[in-house]
Amino acid sequence: RRERQRQGIDLAKGAGRYAGRKPDTKMHERVIALKSGGCSIAETARLAGVSVSQVKRVWAQNQTKDKV
């Protein structure tokens, strides 16, 4: 079953119909602004209404984007 499911997913991705959830750019901007302003990770998560792991993920993506 898993092999057949994987085949279908691969076909859909190839046709551009399996993209996943779109990023929430407003939330990303809010997290980056709070973290850049000196808030801790936990405080940023609380103020932005997201999880600590989400803050870490968004911040890491922002840091790698800035380096390039």
Biopython code that builds the backbone (N, CA, C, O; Angstrom):
import numpy as np
from Bio.PDB.StructureBuilder import StructureBuilder

atoms = [
    (1, "ARG", "N", (0.828, -1.200, 0.000)),
    (1, "ARG", "CA", (0.000, 0.000, 0.000)),
    (1, "ARG", "C", (0.868, 1.259, 0.000)),
    (1, "ARG", "O", (0.597, 2.206, -0.738)),
    (2, "ARG", "N", (1.909, 1.264, 0.828)),
    (2, "ARG", "CA", (2.755, 2.461, 0.914)),
    (2, "ARG", "C", (3.466, 2.754, -0.400)),
    (2, "ARG", "O", (3.630, 3.913, -0.782)),
    (3, "GLU", "N", (3.885, 1.698, -1.085)),
    (3, "GLU", "CA", (4.587, 1.907, -2.354)),
    (3, "GLU", "C", (3.658, 2.566, -3.372)),
    (3, "GLU", "O", (4.054, 3.489, -4.085)),
    (4, "ARG", "N", (2.416, 2.078, -3.428)),
    (4, "ARG", "CA", (1.439, 2.627, -4.369)),
    (4, "ARG", "C", (1.103, 4.079, -4.009)),
    (4, "ARG", "O", (0.958, 4.932, -4.885)),
    (5, "GLN", "N", (0.986, 4.338, -2.721)),
    (5, "GLN", "CA", (0.704, 5.700, -2.262)),
    (5, "GLN", "C", (1.866, 6.628, -2.636)),
    (5, "GLN", "O", (1.645, 7.746, -3.102)),
    (6, "ARG", "N", (3.092, 6.167, -2.432)),
    (6, "ARG", "CA", (4.281, 6.950, -2.774)),
    (6, "ARG", "C", (4.295, 7.257, -4.267)),
    (6, "ARG", "O", (4.650, 8.365, -4.668)),
    (7, "GLN", "N", (3.907, 6.277, -5.099)),
    (7, "GLN", "CA", (3.866, 6.502, -6.545)),
    (7, "GLN", "C", (2.880, 7.619, -6.893)),
    (7, "GLN", "O", (3.177, 8.488, -7.712)),
    (8, "GLY", "N", (1.716, 7.585, -6.266)),
    (8, "GLY", "CA", (0.704, 8.608, -6.520)),
    (8, "GLY", "C", (1.169, 9.985, -6.088)),
    (8, "GLY", "O", (0.937, 10.971, -6.786)),
    (9, "ILE", "N", (1.821, 10.055, -4.944)),
    (9, "ILE", "CA", (2.334, 11.335, -4.446)),
    (9, "ILE", "C", (3.410, 11.872, -5.383)),
    (9, "ILE", "O", (3.431, 13.064, -5.689)),
    (10, "ASP", "N", (4.297, 11.000, -5.836)),
    (10, "ASP", "CA", (5.350, 11.428, -6.760)),
    (10, "ASP", "C", (4.764, 11.944, -8.073)),
    (10, "ASP", "O", (5.240, 12.938, -8.622)),
    (11, "LEU", "N", (3.722, 11.262, -8.580)),
    (11, "LEU", "CA", (3.061, 11.718, -9.805)),
    (11, "LEU", "C", (2.409, 13.084, -9.594)),
    (11, "LEU", "O", (2.518, 13.969, -10.443)),
    (12, "ALA", "N", (1.735, 13.248, -8.465)),
    (12, "ALA", "CA", (1.066, 14.517, -8.173)),
    (12, "ALA", "C", (2.081, 15.647, -8.028)),
    (12, "ALA", "O", (1.846, 16.753, -8.514)),
    (13, "LYS", "N", (3.203, 15.381, -7.367)),
    (13, "LYS", "CA", (4.240, 16.406, -7.222)),
    (13, "LYS", "C", (4.786, 16.804, -8.586)),
    (13, "LYS", "O", (5.027, 17.982, -8.851)),
    (14, "GLY", "N", (4.979, 15.813, -9.447)),
    (14, "GLY", "CA", (5.470, 16.086, -10.793)),
    (14, "GLY", "C", (4.512, 16.955, -11.590)),
    (14, "GLY", "O", (4.933, 17.750, -12.430)),
    (15, "ALA", "N", (3.217, 16.800, -11.322)),
    (15, "ALA", "CA", (2.199, 17.577, -12.033)),
    (15, "ALA", "C", (1.896, 18.897, -11.326)),
    (15, "ALA", "O", (1.068, 19.676, -11.799)),
    (16, "GLY", "N", (2.565, 19.156, -10.190)),
    (16, "GLY", "CA", (2.373, 20.408, -9.474)),
    (16, "GLY", "C", (1.105, 20.471, -8.646)),
    (16, "GLY", "O", (0.602, 21.562, -8.377)),
    (17, "ARG", "N", (0.575, 19.325, -8.235)),
    (17, "ARG", "CA", (-0.670, 19.307, -7.468)),
    (17, "ARG", "C", (-0.476, 18.883, -6.025)),
    (17, "ARG", "O", (-1.460, 18.635, -5.328)),
    (18, "TYR", "N", (0.745, 18.792, -5.557)),
    (18, "TYR", "CA", (1.010, 18.315, -4.197)),
    (18, "TYR", "C", (2.057, 19.227, -3.585)),
    (18, "TYR", "O", (3.232, 18.872, -3.493)),
    (19, "ALA", "N", (1.617, 20.404, -3.169)),
    (19, "ALA", "CA", (2.580, 21.409, -2.733)),
    (19, "ALA", "C", (2.665, 21.572, -1.225)),
    (19, "ALA", "O", (3.666, 22.084, -0.723)),
    (20, "GLY", "N", (1.644, 21.150, -0.490)),
    (20, "GLY", "CA", (1.652, 21.354, 0.948)),
    (20, "GLY", "C", (1.094, 22.716, 1.316)),
    (20, "GLY", "O", (0.621, 23.461, 0.457)),
    (21, "ARG", "N", (1.153, 23.030, 2.584)),
    (21, "ARG", "CA", (0.594, 24.286, 3.089)),
    (21, "ARG", "C", (1.486, 25.461, 2.708)),
    (21, "ARG", "O", (2.712, 25.357, 2.732)),
    (22, "LYS", "N", (0.860, 26.573, 2.359)),
    (22, "LYS", "CA", (1.601, 27.789, 2.036)),
    (22, "LYS", "C", (2.129, 28.407, 3.332)),
    (22, "LYS", "O", (1.449, 28.345, 4.355)),
    (23, "PRO", "N", (3.322, 29.001, 3.313)),
    (23, "PRO", "CA", (3.862, 29.615, 4.529)),
    (23, "PRO", "C", (3.051, 30.834, 4.952)),
    (23, "PRO", "O", (2.555, 31.582, 4.110)),
    (24, "ASP", "N", (2.923, 31.026, 6.251)),
    (24, "ASP", "CA", (2.206, 32.174, 6.817)),
    (24, "ASP", "C", (3.206, 33.319, 6.959)),
    (24, "ASP", "O", (3.891, 33.429, 7.976)),
    (25, "THR", "N", (3.285, 34.163, 5.944)),
    (25, "THR", "CA", (4.312, 35.207, 5.920)),
    (25, "THR", "C", (4.117, 36.241, 7.023)),
    (25, "THR", "O", (5.095, 36.781, 7.540)),
    (26, "LYS", "N", (2.866, 36.524, 7.391)),
    (26, "LYS", "CA", (2.630, 37.495, 8.466)),
    (26, "LYS", "C", (3.184, 36.980, 9.786)),
    (26, "LYS", "O", (3.782, 37.736, 10.552)),
    (27, "MET", "N", (2.984, 35.686, 10.052)),
    (27, "MET", "CA", (3.503, 35.090, 11.283)),
    (27, "MET", "C", (5.034, 35.096, 11.252)),
    (27, "MET", "O", (5.672, 35.382, 12.265)),
    (28, "HIS", "N", (5.622, 34.783, 10.103)),
    (28, "HIS", "CA", (7.082, 34.787, 9.973)),
    (28, "HIS", "C", (7.634, 36.180, 10.268)),
    (28, "HIS", "O", (8.606, 36.328, 11.009)),
    (29, "GLU", "N", (7.007, 37.196, 9.684)),
    (29, "GLU", "CA", (7.465, 38.573, 9.908)),
    (29, "GLU", "C", (7.342, 38.962, 11.377)),
    (29, "GLU", "O", (8.221, 39.630, 11.921)),
    (30, "ARG", "N", (6.250, 38.543, 12.019)),
    (30, "ARG", "CA", (6.030, 38.861, 13.435)),
    (30, "ARG", "C", (7.110, 38.211, 14.298)),
    (30, "ARG", "O", (7.671, 38.849, 15.189)),
    (31, "VAL", "N", (7.398, 36.927, 14.025)),
    (31, "VAL", "CA", (8.419, 36.204, 14.791)),
    (31, "VAL", "C", (9.786, 36.858, 14.603)),
    (31, "VAL", "O", (10.512, 37.066, 15.575)),
    (32, "ILE", "N", (10.135, 37.178, 13.376)),
    (32, "ILE", "CA", (11.442, 37.780, 13.091)),
    (32, "ILE", "C", (11.560, 39.154, 13.746)),
    (32, "ILE", "O", (12.614, 39.498, 14.280)),
    (33, "ALA", "N", (10.482, 39.938, 13.708)),
    (33, "ALA", "CA", (10.508, 41.269, 14.327)),
    (33, "ALA", "C", (10.686, 41.163, 15.836)),
    (33, "ALA", "O", (11.485, 41.896, 16.417)),
    (34, "LEU", "N", (9.948, 40.257, 16.476)),
    (34, "LEU", "CA", (10.054, 40.099, 17.930)),
    (34, "LEU", "C", (11.443, 39.608, 18.321)),
    (34, "LEU", "O", (12.054, 40.130, 19.254)),
    (35, "LYS", "N", (11.940, 38.601, 17.602)),
    (35, "LYS", "CA", (13.245, 38.017, 17.925)),
    (35, "LYS", "C", (14.355, 39.029, 17.659)),
    (35, "LYS", "O", (15.311, 39.114, 18.430)),
    (36, "SER", "N", (14.239, 39.790, 16.586)),
    (36, "SER", "CA", (15.240, 40.818, 16.280)),
    (36, "SER", "C", (15.218, 41.931, 17.313)),
    (36, "SER", "O", (16.236, 42.576, 17.564)),
    (37, "GLY", "N", (14.056, 42.152, 17.911)),
    (37, "GLY", "CA", (13.916, 43.194, 18.918)),
    (37, "GLY", "C", (14.465, 42.812, 20.272)),
    (37, "GLY", "O", (14.402, 43.611, 21.206)),
    (38, "GLY", "N", (14.999, 41.617, 20.407)),
    (38, "GLY", "CA", (15.634, 41.209, 21.652)),
    (38, "GLY", "C", (14.811, 40.281, 22.525)),
    (38, "GLY", "O", (15.239, 39.948, 23.630)),
    (39, "CYS", "N", (13.645, 39.851, 22.064)),
    (39, "CYS", "CA", (12.829, 38.920, 22.854)),
    (39, "CYS", "C", (13.474, 37.538, 22.857)),
    (39, "CYS", "O", (14.148, 37.151, 21.903)),
    (40, "SER", "N", (13.257, 36.806, 23.938)),
    (40, "SER", "CA", (13.744, 35.430, 24.000)),
    (40, "SER", "C", (12.875, 34.551, 23.103)),
    (40, "SER", "O", (11.828, 34.987, 22.623)),
    (41, "ILE", "N", (13.311, 33.325, 22.882)),
    (41, "ILE", "CA", (12.542, 32.404, 22.051)),
    (41, "ILE", "C", (11.182, 32.129, 22.681)),
    (41, "ILE", "O", (10.162, 32.157, 21.993)),
    (42, "ALA", "N", (11.163, 31.863, 23.989)),
    (42, "ALA", "CA", (9.902, 31.560, 24.675)),
    (42, "ALA", "C", (8.968, 32.765, 24.660)),
    (42, "ALA", "O", (7.765, 32.621, 24.442)),
    (43, "GLU", "N", (9.519, 33.941, 24.891)),
    (43, "GLU", "CA", (8.706, 35.157, 24.895)),
    (43, "GLU", "C", (8.165, 35.445, 23.496)),
    (43, "GLU", "O", (7.012, 35.848, 23.344)),
    (44, "THR", "N", (8.992, 35.238, 22.481)),
    (44, "THR", "CA", (8.555, 35.425, 21.098)),
    (44, "THR", "C", (7.418, 34.472, 20.770)),
    (44, "THR", "O", (6.429, 34.867, 20.153)),
    (45, "ALA", "N", (7.557, 33.214, 21.183)),
    (45, "ALA", "CA", (6.512, 32.220, 20.923)),
    (45, "ALA", "C", (5.203, 32.633, 21.579)),
    (45, "ALA", "O", (4.140, 32.538, 20.966)),
    (46, "ARG", "N", (5.279, 33.087, 22.815)),
    (46, "ARG", "CA", (4.073, 33.484, 23.545)),
    (46, "ARG", "C", (3.412, 34.688, 22.883)),
    (46, "ARG", "O", (2.196, 34.698, 22.690)),
    (47, "LEU", "N", (4.196, 35.698, 22.534)),
    (47, "LEU", "CA", (3.645, 36.918, 21.944)),
    (47, "LEU", "C", (3.112, 36.695, 20.527)),
    (47, "LEU", "O", (2.130, 37.319, 20.125)),
    (48, "ALA", "N", (3.759, 35.810, 19.775)),
    (48, "ALA", "CA", (3.332, 35.550, 18.395)),
    (48, "ALA", "C", (2.228, 34.498, 18.324)),
    (48, "ALA", "O", (1.580, 34.344, 17.288)),
    (49, "GLY", "N", (2.014, 33.774, 19.423)),
    (49, "GLY", "CA", (0.969, 32.756, 19.438)),
    (49, "GLY", "C", (1.340, 31.495, 18.688)),
    (49, "GLY", "O", (0.480, 30.838, 18.099)),
    (50, "VAL", "N", (2.627, 31.153, 18.708)),
    (50, "VAL", "CA", (3.101, 29.935, 18.044)),
    (50, "VAL", "C", (3.954, 29.137, 19.021)),
    (50, "VAL", "O", (4.221, 29.589, 20.135)),
    (51, "SER", "N", (4.378, 27.955, 18.603)),
    (51, "SER", "CA", (5.187, 27.110, 19.472)),
    (51, "SER", "C", (6.649, 27.556, 19.456)),
    (51, "SER", "O", (7.090, 28.277, 18.560)),
    (52, "VAL", "N", (7.379, 27.110, 20.462)),
    (52, "VAL", "CA", (8.811, 27.408, 20.555)),
    (52, "VAL", "C", (9.540, 26.824, 19.349)),
    (52, "VAL", "O", (10.424, 27.467, 18.782)),
    (53, "SER", "N", (9.169, 25.602, 18.957)),
    (53, "SER", "CA", (9.838, 24.970, 17.815)),
    (53, "SER", "C", (9.569, 25.740, 16.522)),
    (53, "SER", "O", (10.434, 25.811, 15.650)),
    (54, "GLN", "N", (8.377, 26.312, 16.399)),
    (54, "GLN", "CA", (8.066, 27.125, 15.215)),
    (54, "GLN", "C", (8.945, 28.375, 15.185)),
    (54, "GLN", "O", (9.434, 28.762, 14.124)),
    (55, "VAL", "N", (9.147, 29.003, 16.334)),
    (55, "VAL", "CA", (10.015, 30.185, 16.409)),
    (55, "VAL", "C", (11.430, 29.801, 15.991)),
    (55, "VAL", "O", (12.057, 30.507, 15.201)),
    (56, "LYS", "N", (11.933, 28.687, 16.515)),
    (56, "LYS", "CA", (13.287, 28.241, 16.168)),
    (56, "LYS", "C", (13.403, 27.970, 14.675)),
    (56, "LYS", "O", (14.409, 28.320, 14.057)),
    (57, "ARG", "N", (12.380, 27.349, 14.089)),
    (57, "ARG", "CA", (12.402, 27.014, 12.663)),
    (57, "ARG", "C", (12.414, 28.284, 11.814)),
    (57, "ARG", "O", (13.222, 28.406, 10.893)),
    (58, "VAL", "N", (11.526, 29.227, 12.117)),
    (58, "VAL", "CA", (11.439, 30.478, 11.355)),
    (58, "VAL", "C", (12.729, 31.279, 11.506)),
    (58, "VAL", "O", (13.236, 31.826, 10.527)),
    (59, "TRP", "N", (13.260, 31.349, 12.718)),
    (59, "TRP", "CA", (14.485, 32.113, 12.971)),
    (59, "TRP", "C", (15.670, 31.499, 12.223)),
    (59, "TRP", "O", (16.487, 32.223, 11.654)),
    (60, "ALA", "N", (15.764, 30.175, 12.222)),
    (60, "ALA", "CA", (16.856, 29.500, 11.512)),
    (60, "ALA", "C", (16.756, 29.749, 10.010)),
    (60, "ALA", "O", (17.770, 29.992, 9.355)),
    (61, "GLN", "N", (15.552, 29.693, 9.463)),
    (61, "GLN", "CA", (15.370, 29.967, 8.035)),
    (61, "GLN", "C", (15.783, 31.398, 7.715)),
    (61, "GLN", "O", (16.409, 31.653, 6.686)),
    (62, "ASN", "N", (15.435, 32.318, 8.586)),
    (62, "ASN", "CA", (15.783, 33.722, 8.384)),
    (62, "ASN", "C", (17.297, 33.920, 8.443)),
    (62, "ASN", "O", (17.852, 34.683, 7.652)),
    (63, "GLN", "N", (17.961, 33.247, 9.361)),
    (63, "GLN", "CA", (19.412, 33.395, 9.503)),
    (63, "GLN", "C", (20.141, 32.857, 8.278)),
    (63, "GLN", "O", (21.097, 33.475, 7.811)),
    (64, "THR", "N", (19.702, 31.709, 7.750)),
    (64, "THR", "CA", (20.367, 31.149, 6.570)),
    (64, "THR", "C", (20.079, 31.998, 5.340)),
    (64, "THR", "O", (20.925, 32.108, 4.453)),
    (65, "LYS", "N", (18.891, 32.601, 5.277)),
    (65, "LYS", "CA", (18.545, 33.468, 4.149)),
    (65, "LYS", "C", (19.411, 34.724, 4.167)),
    (65, "LYS", "O", (19.807, 35.218, 3.111)),
    (66, "ASP", "N", (19.707, 35.244, 5.357)),
    (66, "ASP", "CA", (20.535, 36.444, 5.480)),
    (66, "ASP", "C", (21.981, 36.183, 5.076)),
    (66, "ASP", "O", (22.647, 37.081, 4.560)),
    (67, "LYS", "N", (22.475, 34.970, 5.303)),
    (67, "LYS", "CA", (23.867, 34.638, 4.985)),
    (67, "LYS", "C", (24.100, 34.550, 3.486)),
    (67, "LYS", "O", (25.203, 34.825, 3.013)),
    (68, "VAL", "N", (23.085, 34.173, 2.742)),
    (68, "VAL", "CA", (23.230, 33.976, 1.290)),
    (68, "VAL", "C", (23.198, 35.249, 0.532)),
    (68, "VAL", "O", (23.309, 35.241, -0.694)),
]
sb = StructureBuilder()
sb.init_structure("model")
sb.init_model(0)
sb.init_chain("A")
sb.init_seg("    ")
for serial, (resi, resn, name, xyz) in enumerate(atoms, 1):
    if name == "N":
        sb.init_residue(resn, " ", resi, " ")
    sb.init_atom(name, np.array(xyz, "f"), 0.0, 1.0, " ", f" {name:<3s}", serial, name[0])
structure = sb.get_structure()
